Amino acid sequence: MAKNCSSLVEVENFLNGITAAYTIRDGGNSEDPYKGFNLGLHVGDDEHIVLKNRQTLEKSVHKSIVWMNQTHSDKVVLCDYRNAQSAKAMLRGTEAVSLGIEADGIVTNDRNVALAVLTADCLPLLMASEDKKVIAAVHCGWKGLKAGIVKNAVTLMRRCSLSNIHAYIGPCIGPKSFEVGQEVLDLFSENFSHAKEAFVSEDNGKYLCSLPLLCSQALTECGVNNIVYSGEDTYSDEKYYSYRRSNVTGRMASIISIN
C-alpha cells in the first residue's frame, strides 16, 4: 500500500501477505462539519468532494474498492471485482453514484479488490485467513453484534478457507465513552452468556459498554483467537470522526486487501 496519502494509517504486524489500514480526519477536501477526509456519501457532504477523497484513497491502495451501504443489519455478502466502485468513473459521470452493496459485511477471495467499511464510532472489524485466501470487512455496531454479524461473516469466510482467521478491531468508540441503557445489557444477556463482562454499571443507572470486548467474545465463540485491537477511542480523540460527539459528521474507512 502506498504511503502517499497522509490520511491513511497502515496496521503494522497484522498478517504477512495482507494489507490492513484505516483513515483519519487529517487531509482531504471536505469542509465543516465534515472537515477533513470524509469518505461517507450518505452524510450530507458535497458528493463531488467525497468522491475526490475516495479517489485519493483509490490511488493510495492501488486497487478497486468495494463499499457498503450499511444499515446495522446482520447481512454479509460474498463479493468480487464486479462489485467494486470507481470514484474516478463516478466523477466523470461514466458510472452511476452508488452507496455500494446493501450489507454490513463483505467477504472476498479476489486479490484485485480492497474491502472497505465506514465508521464514526461503530466498530470496524477486518479479518483474513492465515492462508491468505479470503478476507472480510464488517461493520459492527451494537445492533449488528447482537444480531450475530460476526458469526455470519466467519461462516461465509469458512466457505473459502478452513485456515485460521486473524482479526483486527479498528478504531471505535471506547469502553469508557460508550454509555448505554439497561435495555442494551438485557438484550445481550438474553443470548450471550459472557456479555455482562462487557458492561460496567454507573451511578446514574446506565452502563459503559465495550464494543471491542463484545466483538472479541463473538470472535472467540467462532473459533477466532488471533485478535488485535487498536485501542483507539473515536469519541475522545478528535483525529477521528465521531457520530456521538458530533451528530453531523463524516466517516472514516477501514480497508483490507490481499497483497
Residue pairs with C-beta under 8 A, 6 or more apart in sequence:
1 8
1 10
1 19
1 21
1 60
1 61
1 62
1 257
2 59
2 60
2 61
2 62
3 10
4 59
4 60
5 27
5 56
5 57
5 59
5 60
6 26
6 27
7 23
7 24
7 25
7 26
7 27
7 28
7 36
7 37
7 53
7 56
7 57
8 21
8 22
8 23
8 57
8 60
8 61
8 255
9 21
9 22
9 23
9 24
10 19
10 20
10 21
11 20
11 21
11 22
11 126
11 168
11 170
11 228
11 230
13 228
14 20
14 126
14 128
14 166
14 168
14 228
15 128
15 130
15 132
15 166
17 132
17 258
17 259
18 128
18 132
18 135
18 166
18 256
18 257
18 258
18 259
19 61
19 114
19 255
19 256
19 257
19 258
19 259
20 126
20 128
20 168
20 254
20 255
20 256
21 61
21 254
21 255
21 256
22 124
22 170
22 171
22 230
22 252
22 253
22 254
22 255
23 37
23 39
23 57
23 252
23 253
23 254
23 255
24 36
24 37
24 239
24 240
24 252
25 35
25 36
25 37
25 38
25 238
25 239
25 240
25 241
25 250
25 252
26 36
26 37
26 239
27 36
27 37
27 56
28 36
28 37
28 38
28 53
28 56
29 49
29 52
29 53
30 36
30 37
30 38
30 45
30 46
30 49
30 50
30 53
30 250
31 46
31 49
33 246
33 248
33 249
34 40
34 43
34 44
34 45
34 248
34 249
34 250
35 250
36 241
36 250
37 53
37 56
37 250
37 252
38 45
38 49
38 50
38 53
38 241
38 250
38 251
39 50
39 53
39 54
39 57
39 116
39 118
39 250
39 251
39 252
39 253
40 50
40 118
40 120
40 250
40 251
41 47
41 50
41 51
41 97
41 99
42 69
42 99
43 248
43 249
43 250
43 251
44 248
45 250
47 97
48 91
51 87
51 90
51 91
51 97
52 87
52 91
54 65
54 87
55 87
55 88
55 91
57 65
57 87
57 253
57 255
58 64
58 65
58 86
58 87
58 88
61 114
61 255
61 257
63 112
63 113
63 114
63 257
64 81
64 84
64 85
64 86
64 112
64 113
64 114
65 84
65 85
65 113
65 114
65 115
65 116
65 255
66 79
66 83
66 84
66 85
66 100
66 101
66 106
66 108
66 113
66 114
66 115
66 116
67 85
67 99
67 100
67 101
67 116
67 118
68 99
68 100
68 101
68 102
68 103
68 104
68 105
68 106
68 116
68 117
68 118
68 137
68 139
69 98
69 99
69 100
69 101
69 102
69 103
70 103
70 104
70 117
70 118
70 139
71 102
71 104
72 104
72 139
72 141
72 143
72 144
73 103
73 104
73 144
73 147
73 149
74 104
74 144
74 147
74 148
74 149
74 152
75 102
75 103
75 104
75 105
75 149
75 152
76 103
76 104
76 105
76 106
76 107
76 136
76 138
76 149
76 152
76 153
76 156
77 101
77 103
77 105
77 106
77 107
78 106
78 107
78 108
78 156
78 159
79 101
79 106
79 107
79 108
79 110
79 113
79 115
80 108
80 109
80 110
80 112
80 113
81 110
81 112
81 113
83 100
83 101
83 106
83 113
84 112
84 113
85 95
85 98
85 100
86 95
89 95
90 96
90 97
90 98
104 138
104 139
104 144
104 149
105 136
105 137
105 138
105 139
105 149
105 152
105 153
105 156
106 115
106 117
106 136
106 137
106 138
107 115
107 134
107 135
107 136
107 153
107 156
107 157
107 160
108 115
108 134
108 135
108 136
109 133
109 134
109 135
109 160
109 161
109 258
110 258
111 257
111 258
111 259
113 257
114 255
114 256
114 257
115 126
115 135
115 136
115 137
115 255
115 256
115 257
116 137
116 253
116 254
116 255
117 124
117 125
117 126
117 137
117 138
117 139
117 253
117 254
118 139
118 251
118 252
118 253
119 139
119 170
119 171
119 172
119 234
119 251
119 252
119 253
119 254
120 234
120 240
120 241
120 242
120 243
120 249
120 250
120 251
120 252
121 172
121 173
121 178
121 234
121 235
121 242
121 243
121 244
122 139
122 140
122 141
122 144
122 172
122 173
122 211
123 139
123 140
123 141
123 145
123 169
123 170
123 172
123 173
123 211
123 212
123 215
124 137
124 138
124 139
124 140
124 169
124 170
124 171
124 172
124 252
124 254
125 136
125 137
125 138
125 139
125 140
125 150
125 153
125 167
125 168
125 169
125 170
125 215
126 135
126 136
126 137
126 138
126 167
126 168
126 170
126 254
126 255
126 256
127 135
127 136
127 137
127 138
127 153
127 154
127 157
127 165
127 166
127 167
127 168
127 224
127 256
128 134
128 135
128 136
128 165
128 166
128 256
128 258
129 135
129 157
129 160
129 161
129 163
129 164
129 165
129 166
130 163
130 164
130 165
130 166
130 226
131 161
131 163
132 258
132 259
133 160
133 161
133 163
134 157
134 160
134 161
135 256
135 257
135 258
136 153
136 156
136 157
136 256
137 254
137 255
137 256
138 144
138 149
138 150
138 153
139 149
140 149
140 150
140 172
140 211
140 215
141 211
142 180
142 184
142 188
142 209
142 211
142 214
145 211
145 214
145 215
145 218
146 187
146 188
146 191
148 218
150 215
150 218
150 219
150 222
151 218
151 221
151 222
154 165
154 219
154 222
154 223
154 224
155 222
157 165
164 226
165 223
165 224
165 226
166 224
166 226
166 227
166 228
167 219
167 224
167 226
167 227
167 228
168 227
168 228
168 229
168 230
168 256
169 212
169 215
169 216
169 227
169 228
169 229
169 230
170 230
170 232
170 254
171 230
171 232
171 233
171 234
171 237
171 240
171 252
171 254
172 211
172 212
172 232
172 233
172 234
173 211
173 233
173 234
173 235
173 242
173 244
174 212
174 232
174 233
174 234
174 235
174 236
175 198
175 200
175 208
175 209
175 210
175 211
175 212
175 213
176 208
176 233
176 236
177 208
177 233
177 235
177 236
177 244
178 208
178 209
178 210
178 211
178 235
178 244
179 202
179 206
179 207
179 208
179 209
180 199
180 206
180 207
180 208
180 209
181 206
181 207
182 205
182 206
182 207
184 199
184 207
184 209
185 195
185 196
185 199
185 207
185 209
188 195
188 196
188 198
188 199
188 214
189 195
189 196
192 214
192 217
192 218
194 217
195 214
195 217
197 213
197 217
198 209
198 210
198 211
198 213
198 214
198 217
199 207
199 208
199 209
199 210
200 207
200 208
200 210
201 207
202 208
212 229
216 227
216 229
219 225
219 227
220 227
232 240
234 240
234 241
234 242
234 252
235 242
235 244
235 245
238 245
240 252
241 249
241 250
241 251
241 252
242 249
243 249
